[in-house]
Amino acid sequence: MRTQSRALLALALAALLVTSSVGAVAVGGSSLSALNGTQEQDDLESADEIYVEDNGDAVLVYRDDASGTGTGHYGADLSEGLMHVFLNDTMDEAPEDNFSGEASFELTPESMTGDGAFSVDTPDSIEDLSFKASGEQTRENAQGSVSFDGTFTSESGTASTGTSMVESVSTEGSMTTTGSAFSTDGSVSATFSEDPGVDEMHFAFTLEEREDSYVLSGEQDYVVGSYSADSWNTRESARRSLEAQFGVVARQLDGEVSVTVDSHSFDSETNRVDMSYTVEFTGVDEAVSEQLTTSLASSQQMDLSESEAEDLAQRLQSVEMTELSATVDVTSEEASASWSVQIDNYDEASTAMLDIAEASEMNSSQMNLEDARARLKAQQAADLTSEFTWSGSVSSPDQNTAAVKFSADYETENWGNYVEELESRGVEWSGNTEFSASAQTENGELSAEMSATFSQEELVSGAIDSMLQSSEGTGSDQSRAMLDAFQQSEFETAKMDVSMEDRTVTFEAGASFDNVSAFRDVLEDEYGKDLSIESAYGELSGDGGATYVRLSGAVSGDASESDVRELAVVGEDTEVFMPGDWDPDEQDFPEMDAQEARNYLSVDNDGGGLLGGMPGFGPAVALVALVALALFGRRRAE
């Protein structure tokens, strides 16, 4: 099942690229109404000029006389189903830290990709840095890795805040999971730059599960307080103290405990006790089973018989604690800890937990129980193994410096079999994801690169379906209608590229649809049917710019100037050029280079879009943006 977040991500990128591709940087209500003809004339932004042809077609001209540094062109051709923009600008001042970079995004019906790179002067707080990360989740494999190595400095001493007493901290370990087992091993240690002022100590324990009991083996070597010395100064007093401590646990579980002190020594001058002991818990399993059975059978949220509750309780207890051990050591120079855990046969307990959730009144929307069962069964059938390992350290050689190192790896075995087992149980494959990122310092420069690809069958249409489902009963009718229209538009591709070098910023974007007419009904219902737009094209230069909007059948072939002035986009100051007032052979109205757009988007000339324009498409955000871009400069000048 496609997730909500994935749906939002895909649609957000689609909206970004489509609207960006036509320069939607200045869309306002006034420019929107300039094309839809549904508001009062006084509220409209009017064209500077309108040129009417013999057959009633017309060209609107919006001029921008404001000077600037930006140059470029932008356009939309409905007969081709294409939108494209290319802009170039020069900043007044160079960016701080000599920033330069580039980024690209592309969306197709079944994939979403992005990559980018940037570089800046290395910040003063970074002495050196190296970072790499990569990962993939495909039908064949799932894996990932990350590594980080950096040194950070601060003249104020904040780089080593929190580690003034600790010279270094390090850790390493691993975790492994299968369909029925979990294990983890690891350690953490710290070295002190000065004596922490604590007594040396050593603790260690191991817990074993035997056929009818649990056995805890422990070691303790530490200094006890003077008030409690009498509780530990002899083997017998130590045994009684341990029996009292662990007896509380045994009584809570309705079990019994026996304690044996295997070795014991006590230094009366320092109150240091050094001993090893064994604690055996018996009757615990039976007591826990009875407590679980009673709790499940009496639960008001579940409808379970006594036998059903007993079966669930036994399955929950099928987990085997094969190994659980840990150690802690502290000296005046360092502290360390380690652990080892092995849990087996948790698959029955996991299934039992799902049965409990199903029998309870848990909201099914909070947990897809059937999906969870399928994933658990698929993991077991495929013998899927996942392993995560890590290693890291933080050190502070002085109060102004902190060095950080970290690496981690994630690997799987039998992943391809797992995907097949999922699909055989009706769980849809979530799609392929691949990413990589890196950053490093060299010759006084910090540079970074990154890329990501996500692909999934029917990615965009599935994302729209998810949004429609989530908005059912809550979203506006217009929003849902627009999503429906987008679903039918036969979206082909959207793309965006942006770069900055020195003081120059370049932006290019575009989008392609095979069936722009899909938007007709929703836009006609919302904005009326007064205008039919064929295309729009604009140019920017240092001296200003102009936008040209071609209208199909704006007026009848025998219309008068007064008829033209009735159009919502014609105001008092609009210059009207009727047929005969201008020469079509001499008047130049630039048009979008469709081939340039196709080349940029890598699409074929297959006749996409709607020939002859599209009645009612006038108020579409994309076309409004073209006019608004020209009007934006005018508003700034005013």
N, C-alpha and C positions, 0 to 999 in steps of 0.2 A: 504494500500500500504506500502510495506516495505521501510524504509528510507535508504538513502545512507549511513549515519553514522552507522546504525545498520549492513548494509552489510559489510562495511569496518571492523568493529569491529570483526564480526564473521570470516571473511577471514584472518584477521591479526592474530587472535588467532590460527586458523587452521595452518597457515604457521609457526607460532612460535612453536607449539607443534610438528608438523611433522618434521621440520628441526632440532629442538632441540633433538628430540628423537633419532637422529643418530649422535649426536655430531658435528653438523655443526658449530664448533667454529673456524675453520681454513681453510675454503674453499677458494682456490685461483685458478687463471687461470691455473697455471701449473698442479695442481692436477686434474682439470677438464679435461684438454686435455689428461692427462695420460690415461683416459678411453675412450675418444671418438674417438681417432685415426684420427682426422681431421686436426691436425697441423703438422708442420715439426718436425722430430725426435729430433732436437736439443732443442726444446722448451719443451720437455716432462719430467716429473718426472718418472723415471723408477723404477720398482720393484727391491727389493734386490735379490729376488730369484723367480724362476718359476719352478714348478714341473709339468711335462707333463705326462698324463696317456696314456694307450694303445689306447684308443678310441679317443684321441685328446682333451679330457677335460684337464683343467689345474688349478693349484692353484697359485695365486700370493701371495708373502709374502713381506710385508713392515715392516721393523724393526726400532725401535726407541731405541737407546742405552742411551739417556739422562736420568740422574737420576732425581728423583723428589719425591714429597710426595703423588701424586695422584694415586689412584688405582680404578679399575673398569672394566667394559666390555660394549661393544656396538655392535649392529649387525642389519642386515636386511635380511630377508628370503623371497624371491619373491614367492616361491612356497606356502608360508603361507600367504603372504600379510601382514607381520608383521615387525615392526621396534621397537627397544628397546635399551635403554642405561641406565646404572647405574654407577655413578661416585662418588668417595669419596675422599676428600682432606683435608689436615690439614694446616691451615694458620701458617706462621712463627711467627706472633704475635697475641695476643688476640685482638679482635675488640674493638674500643673505647666504653666507657660507658657500657661495658659488654652486647653488643647487642646479642640477640638470637631470632630466629624466624623460622617460617615455612609457606609455602604457597602451595596451590594445585589448579590446573586448569583442567577442563575436558570439552571436546567438543564432542557432538554426532550430528547426522543429524538434531535433533530437539531441542537441548538444549545446554546451555553454563553455566557452574557453576564455581565458584571460592570461596575459603576461605583462610584465613590466620590469623596468630597471631604473635606478636613480643613483646619483652620486653627490656627495657634499664634502666640504672640508671636514676632516675628522674633528669632532668636538673636543674641547680641552679636557673633558672628563674621561675620555676614552684613550687609553694608552695603546692598546691593540685589541683586535676583535676578529674572531673567526666563527662563523655560524653556518650550519648546513642542516636542512631538513627535507625529507622526501617521504612520500607515502603513496600507496595505491590500494584500491579495492576493486578488483575486476572479477570476472567470472572464474578466472583461473587461479588468482592469488590475492592475498591480503597481507601487506607488510608495511613497515614504516621505520624510519630512523631519524634521530636528531642528535646533533653535536654542537656544543657551545664552548668556546674558550676565549675569555676576555679578561683584561686587566683594566681597572678603573681607578682614577686618582681624584683627589680633592684636597685643595690646600687647607680647607677648613677642618679636615679630619672626618667629614661625614661619610667618606667612602667605606670606612670600616666601623661605622656605628653599629653597636650591638655585638661587636667581636673584640672589644678592647682587652678582655681577659682571655679570650679564645684565639689562639694563633691560627688554627685551622680546624675545619670540620669536613669529614668525608663519609660517603656512604656508597654501598653497592649491594645488589641483590637481584632476585629474579622471582617471577610468579608464573606458574604454569597451570592451565586449566584444560580439562578434557570433558567429555560428556558425563563423567561420573566421579572425577577426582579434581582436587585442588591442592597445590603445594606452593610454598614460598620459603625462600631462604634469603637472609640478608644480614647486613651489619652496618653500624654507624659508629664513628669514633671522633674524638676531639682532642686536640693537644692544647695545653694552656701556655700562655706567654708569661704567666706568673702563678704562684701557688694560690689555688682557690680557697684555701683555708678550711678544707673539709678532711675528715679522717678517711684513710683508705678503706675500701669495702669491696666485697665480692659476693654476688648472689648468682645462683644457677638453679634451674629446675627443669624437670622433664616429666610430662604427664603421659601415661600409657593407658590404653583401654584394653583390659583383659576380658576373658570370657564372662566373668560374673562380677567384676570389680574394676575400679580405676585406681591406679597406683601413681602417686606423686613422689618423685625422688628429688631432694633438694639439698643445696649447700648454702651456708651463710657464714660470712667472715666479716664482722663489723663491730663497731663500738656502740654499746648500749648506754643509755642514760643511767646516772647514779641511782635514781629512784626505782628503776626497773632491774637493777643488777641482780637482786635476789631471785628474780624469775628466770635467770639464765646461767647462774654461776655453777650449777651442778647438772649432771646428765639427767637426773630425775626432774629437777625443776624445769629444765628445758623441755623435757618430754611433756610435762603437764601444761606448759605454756603453749606448745604447739598443738596439743590436743584441744585446748580451749579455743584456740584460733580456728582450727579447721572443723571443730565440732559444731560451730555455728552454721557452717555451710552444710554439714551432714544433716543436722536437725531440720534445716529449711527444706531439704529434699527427702525427709523421712527416712534417711539412711543411717548407717553407722560408720564410725571412723576408728581406726587403730593407728597409733604412732609408735615408731621405733627410732630411737636415736642411735645411729650407726657409729658415730664418732663425736667426741666432744672435748673441748679444752676452753679454759677461761682464765684470763689474766686479770687478777684482782687489782693490780695497779693501774691498768689502762681501761678496765671493763670491756676488754675485747673478747668476744665469743667466736669461736671457730668450730663449726659442727656440720655434720651431714646427717640426713634423716630420711625416713621413708614413711609416707602416709597412705593408707589404703582405705578407700571408700567402698562399702558394700551395701547392697540393697537399694542403691540409687536408681538403677534402671527401672525396677518394678515400681518404685514410688513415683518416679517421673511419668511412667506410662499411665499409672492410675490417675495422677493429677491431670494429665493431658486429656484422658478419656472423659473424666468428669467435666472438665472445662468445655470440651467440644460438644458433649451431649447436652449440657445445660444451657448452651449459648442461645440467646433469643434471636440472634441474627442468622442462625443456621437450623435447618430442619434435618437433624441427623438422629438415627436410632442409636441405641447403645452399642450394637455390633459395628455399625458404620464408624462411630466415633473411636471405638477400640482399634479398628483396622487402620484408620488414619494415624492414630497415636503410634502404633507399631511402625508404620512406614516412616514417620518423622524420626523415629529413633534408629532407623537403619543406618544412619550416618556413622562411619567409623573414624574415630580420632586416632589415626595410626601413629602420629607423632606430634607433640607440641612441646618445644623446649626453647629456653631463652637463658641468656647470661648477661650480667651487668658487672663491670669492673671500673673502679675509680681509684686513681692514685693522685699524687700531687702534680704529676706531669700530664696525665691524660685520662680520658674516660672513654669507655667503649661498651657497646651492647651488640648482641647478635641474637638471631631467632631462626627457628626452623619449624615449619608446620606442614603436615601431610594429612589431608582429609580425603577419605575414600567413600565410595558408595553413596554419594549425596543425590544421585539421580532419582531414587525412590522418594526421598524427602522433598525434592523439588517438585515432583509430580503431585505429591500430597499437598504441598502448599497451594498449588494451582487448584486442586480439588476443594480445598478449604475456601479459597477466594470465590470459586464458582458456587459453593453452597451458601456463602454469606450474601448479604444484601449489598455487596460492593457494586458501585456504579460501573456498568460494563464499558462506558466510554472512557473510564480511567485506565482500564487495562484490557487489551485484546487477548483474552485467555486462550482462544483457539490458536492465535498466531504464536503466543508464547509456548504452547504445547508443541506446535509444529517445529519451532526452532530447537526446542530441547530434544525432541525425537530425532530431528535431522542431525544434530550435533553428535548424538550417540550412534546413529546408523553410519555416519560418515567417519567416525572415529576422529573428529576434528580436534586438533591440539593447538592451543594458542600459548605463546610464551612471550613475556615481557621482561627485559633485563635493563638494568640501569647502573650507572656509576657516576659519582659527582663529588666535587670538593669546593670549598670556599676557604680561602686563606687570606690573612692580613699580615704581610711582612712588616708593615709599619702602619701608623695611624692614618696615613694619607692614601693608603693603597689597599685595594681589595682585588683578589684574583679569583675568578669563577671558572670552573670546568664542569661540564655535564655532558653525558651521552646516554642515549637510550635506544633500544631496538625492539621492534615488535615483529614476530614471525608466526606463521601458521603452517600446519601440515594438513593435507587432505582438504584444502579449501574448495577446490573444484568439485570434489565429491559432495561437500556440504551444500554448495549452491544447487547441485542436481537434486539432492534430497529435499531441499526447501521447495523447489518447484514441483517435485512429485507430490508434495503435500499441500499444494495450492498457494504457497507463499510467493508473491511476485518478486522478482529480482529488482533490487532498488537502484541499479544502474552502476556504471563504472565511474570511479573517481581517481584522478591522479594529480599530484601536486609536487612541487619542489620549490625551495627557497634557499637563498644563500646571502651572506653578507661578510665583508672583510675589510680590513684597513690595510692600505699600502701607499707608501710615499705621500703621507699626509692626507689621504683621501679615503672616505668611507663610501663604499659602493655596495649595492644590493641588487639582486635579481630574484624574480619569482614568476611562477607560472602554475596554472591550474586548469584542469579539464574535467568536465562532468558530462556524461552521455547517458541517455536513457530513452528507450523507445517511447515516442509520443510525449516527449518532455514538456513542450509548451502546451499542447492540448490537454495533457494530464494536469498541468499546473492550473490551467483555466478551469478545468472541471472541479479541482479541489477548491478553488476560490468561489466558484458558483455554489458548491455544496455548503461551504462554511458561511456564506452570506445569505443562505436561504432563510427567509423570514426576518432578516435584519438589514440587509443591504437595500439601497434604493433601487427602484425599478429601472431608472436610467443607467445606473452602474451595471446592473445585471444585463441589461440589453446591450450595453457597449461590450461587455465581456463575451456575450453570445455572438455579437457581430465580429469581434476579433477572432473568435473561434472559427467562423466561417470565411475569414478573409484569405485563407490559404497562404498564411505567412511563410515567406521563404527564408529570409535571413536579415539580420541587423548587425551592424558593425560600427565600431568607434575606435579612433586612434588619436592620441594626444601626445605632444612632446614639448619639452622646454630645453633650449640650448642657449647659453649666455642670456640674452634678454629677449629672445625670440620664442613665441609660443605658437604652435601649429595645432589645429584641430580639424579632424575630418570624421564624418559619420555618414551613415546611410542606412536605408531599409528597403526591402523589396517585398511586395505582396502580389499574389497571383489573382486575387479577386477583391479589389477595392470596393466593388459594388455591394459587398456584404454590409457595409456601414450605412447604406442608403436609408433603409427603413427607420433605424433608430435615430438618425440625424434629421430626417424629415419630420418625424414625430416631435422631436424636441425643438427644432429651429425653423421649420417651414420649408417651402419649396421654391422660394423666389429666385434663387441663383443657381446656375450650374457652372462649376469651375472646371476648366480643362487642365490648366497648369499654372504654376507660379514660379517666378525666377527673380533672384535679386543679386545685386553686385555691390561690393563695398570697395572704396578706395580712400586714399588719404584725404581727398577733398569732399567726401560724402558718399552717397550711394543712392540706388533706386531699386524698387521692387515692381515687377510687372506681373499682373494677374490677368489671365485670359478667361473671359466669360463666354459661354456658349448660349446663344439665344437670350441675351440680356434684355433686349426689346424686340419688337416686331420689325420686319424689314421696312415698313413705311412709317416708323416712329418719328415724332418730332422732337426738338430739343426739350420741350416741356415734358414729354414722356420720359426722356432720359433723366431729367432732373427729379423725377419721381422715385428713382432708384435710391435705396437706402444708403448706398455708398457714394452718392453724389450730393455734395453740399453747396452752399452759396458760393464758396470760393473755388470750387472745382471748375477747371477749364474744360469745357465740353467741345469736342471736335466731332462734328457730324460728318457723314459721308460727303465728299466733295470739298470739305474744309481742309483735308490733308491728303497727301499722296502716299498710299501704302508702299509704293516702290521706294520711296525716299525715307520714310519714317522707320527707324530701326527699333525693333522690340526684341532684345536678346531672349534666348530660350535656354533651358537647361540642356546640357550635353548628356543625353541619356546613355551614350556609349561610355562616357567617363564614369558615370555611376555604376553601370554594369561591370566595367573593368574593376572598379574598386571593390564591389561586392562579390565579384566572381560568379555572376549569374548570366544565363544565356538570354538572348533576345527571342523569347518565346511568346511574345504578345501578351504578357500579363497585364493586369489592370482592366480598365473599362474603356473601350473605344468611344470617342465622342464626348468625353467628360462624364460626370456623374451628377445628375440633378440632386440637389439637397446636400451635397457634400461640403458646401461652403463653410459651415462653422466648424469643420473638423480641426482639432488642435493643430495638426501639422500645417495646414494651409494658413490658419490664423497667424501662426508664428512667423510666417514669411512676411506678411503685411506688418505685423507688430514689430519686427526687427527694423523695418524702415521707419516706423513711427517712433521707435525708441529714441533714435537720434534727434528727432524733432522735439520731443518732450525735454530732452536734456538741454537743447539749445534755448528752449523757452524758459 
